[in-house]
Amino acid sequence: MSAIQLHKHDLPAGLDLGPIVAVDTETMGLDPRRDRLCLVQLSSGDGTAHLVQIIPPSLGGKGADCPNLKALLTNPQVTKLFHYARFDIAALENGLGVVTAPVICTKIASKLVRTYTDRHGLKDLCRDLAGVEISKQQQTSDWGALELTKEQLSYAASDVLYLHAIWAKLKALLIRENRLEIAQAAYDFLPVKAKLDLLGYAEADLFSH
């Protein structure tokens, strides 16, 4: 049975989520330059999801004033585990002014080793690698609301609760197929890629002729 803990503005001081923390974000839309950061979800893989609601000062909140969360995101001793890290890193940099590192991305890992399929979404990985069916029904709901519904909280939690189990399977496949090193190089580049997205180079191939 999973547990959900909702925190307003910041993580509690002294909360230890271990050396690898699953992280996800919810925003007002899919353009990290335009759409504000509303929620940051985290889990140590123990079945508990910690959800941090980011409320802007215009709505009575503290905005980017969340020192505990930012310290975790930038802690070089803590690896942040994402699915499609490129978007989340950009959203966190734009919303909180921090560069999240070091990181792992299960979407990149899946594309590197699950070449027998074109299904690399989180819903697919949860089903195929963790044996869990998750719902994406709340994906397009209003994450900027001051009061989030039980359904929104449950959906947001599901995005981080299974990432550790998925990563364990993907890491084994990366090792088996001798692609762990190239995966790590891709992860190391992700903060730069996110910055390029924020600068407007999302569609540009800087490596083309």
Secondary structure, 3 states (H helix, E strand, C coil): CCEEEEEECCCCCCCCCCCEEEEEEEECCCCCCCCCEEEEEEECCCCEEEEEECCCHHHCCCCCCCHHHHHHHHCCCCEEEECCHHHHHHHHHHHHCCCCCCEEEHHHHHHHHCCCCCCCCHHHHHHHHHCCCCCCCCCCCCCCCCCCCHHHHHHHHHHHHCHHHHHHHHHHHHHHCCCHHHHHHHHHHHHHHHHHHHCCCCCCCCCCC
